[in-house]
Amino acid sequence: MIRTNMTRVAALGAAVLVGATALVAAPAAQAANDGTESLATALAVGQAKFDMDDKDFDVLTKAIEAVLAAKPDSAVKVLADGTTALTAFIPTDRAFKNLASALSNKTIKTEAGAFKIVAGLGIDTVETVLLYHVVPGATIMSGDALKANGAKLKTAVPNKVIRVKVTSAPAIILGDYNTSLANPRVNLDQVDINKGNKQVAHGINAVLMPTK
């Protein structure tokens, strides 16, 4: 089980916007109706603000900002390159609150509190977790995902896959490596985010974990 290391939180929080805004500025400015708007643009990376909406993606966006601020050359920057096809499964703020509660054995009620716990994992772990949600090289729309029962999706973390199970409900369940937490489900009312572009995302109700 991944454990928090709270000594790193302050440094991450202080650096969270440094470099991240600049990194996504160019793709945002260049975006046109040519299918190359990036997920970083769609998620407003560099402009994240915590709020009370459990169904959006502020904690995720803050985590992306933190990684790019600390490691500008991180592979996470692919999210700002709209010319590169990829699919991301993106946890909602409620998903991160649930993860933070499980990690801390406390009920985490705010997005800021969830980010603090997640940041405490350490920048390298946060980077790996983020990359585990990215399937590079393929724009997978929800219609295709609903036909992908039994598929194994290669993620941006070497040798780590996401196993797909589709039920008749319908439901799309994503199997990861953590057996102590429930497998995420795709929120079918949050699919095909950034549709029409090479980079698309689907909201999920839990955080995928690349380790037990």
N, C-alpha and C positions, 0 to 999 in steps of 0.2 A: 504494500500500500504506500502511495506517495504521501509524504508528510510535509508540513509547512516548516519554513525557516523564516521566522518573522524578522530576523535581523536585516534582511535585505529589502524590506518593504519601503523604508524611507527613501533609499536611494532610487528605487524604481519610480516611486511617486514623484520625486523631484525632477526626474529626467523624462517624464512620460511624453511630453510634447516636443522635446528637442529633436529636430531632424525629421520627425514623422510627417509634420505638415509639409515641409519642403519636399519630401520624397514623393508625396502624392500630388503635389501641386501641378507638375507637368502633365501627367496623364489626365487630370481633371480639366486642364485648360485645353488639351488637345482633343478631348472626347467629342465625337460628332456622331451622326447617325450612320456609322459605318461598322457597328458591331464591336467596337473596341473600348467601350466604356468599362473601366475596371471595377472590380468589387470594392476596392479601396474607396473609389469615388462614390459608389452606391451606398456604402456604409458610412460615408463621411468621416473616414479616418483623418485624424488631425483636428476634428471638431467635436469629439465625443463629450457628452455631458450626461451626468447621472440624473435620472428622473424616477418617477413612480410607476412607469409602464413596464410590467413584467414581461411583455411579449416582444419588446424590441431587443436591440443587440449592443447596448452601451458597454457592458462589461467586456464583451468580445472585442469591441472596437478599442477600448482602453488597453486591453492586453496586446493588441496588434501595435498600438502606438508605443507601448512600453518596450516591446521587443525591437522595433525599428529604431527607437531612440538609443537603446543600449548597443544594438548591433545593426548598423545601417546596411551591412552587406548580408544580413540574414536572408535565407531562402524565403522567408515570409514576404519579402518585398515583391515576389511574383504577383501578389494580390493587387499591386499597383500597375502591373503591366497588362493592359487590356488586350494586347495582341497575342497573349499566351492563353490558350484554351485551358480551362479547369472548371471543376465543380467543387464547391465547398458546402459542407454540412455545418450550419452555424447555430450554436446553442443560444437560446434566449437568455435574457437576464434571470428569469426564474430558474432556468437550468443551472446557471452559475451559483445562484443562491443556494440551491439544493446541494450542489457539490461542496460549496464552502461550509455548509452546515454539517455535512457528513465528515469533512476533513477536520473540523474544529470541535465536533460534538456539541455544538451550540446552534441555536436557531438564528440564522443570519437573515435579517429582514430588509436590509438596504443594499443597493447596488454598490455603494462605496465600500460597505463592509465585505461584500463578496469579492470585490476587486482586491481588497487588502489581503484576504486569505489566499487568493489565487496568486497575487504577486509574491507572497511569502514562500511560494514553492521554489522561487529562484528563476532568473531570467532564462536559463538554458532549458529548464523543465517547461516553462510556459511556452517557449519557442517550439519545443517538441510536441506539446499538446496541440498547439495551433496547427502545426504542419500535418498532424495526424487527421485533421478535419478536411484536408485538401486532397482531392483526387486530380492530379495533373494530367493534361493532354486530352481531356474529354469534356465536352459540354453535355451533361446528362440532364435532360429535361424530365419533369415528373412523370410524363407518360411512359418514357423509357424505363424509369425507375420502378414503376408499377409492374413492369414485365420482367424484372431482373431477379426474380426469386432464385436464390442459390448462388448469386454472383459473388465474387471476391474482388473488391476494388483495391487496386494498388494506391497507396497514399504517398504523400511527399516525404514520409519517414521511411527510410530504406528497410525493406523486409517486413513492413507492417501493413496489414490489409484490414479492410472493413468487410465483414460478411453481411450480405443482404438477405433478409427474409421478408417475403411479401405474403400477407394473409388475405383471406377473402373478405375481410371487414369493409373496405380494404384498409390495410395498414402496412407501412414500410418500417421494418425494425432493423436497426444497425447493430451488429454484434461486434464488440471490441474485446480487449484482453482482460478487463477488470471483471472479476466474478462476484465482487461484493456490492456492486452498484447495478441498478437496473439498466438494461440496454436502451439506448435512445430510440425514440420513434420520430419519424418525420412528421412535422405539423402540416397536415394537408391543406391548411388555410394559409401557409407561408411558403409555398413552393414557387420555383421559377423566378426568384428574385434576380433582377437585372436581365430579364428575358430579352432576347434580341441581340445579346452580346455573347462573345466567346466565353466570358466568365459568368457563371450563374451560381446561385446559392439556394439552399433549402433550409428552412428553420427546423431545428430539432429540440426535443424537450429535455435532453440531458446532455452532459458533456462526455464525448468519447475519450476513453483513457487508453493510452498505448502500453501501459504496464499494469500489472496486478496490484 
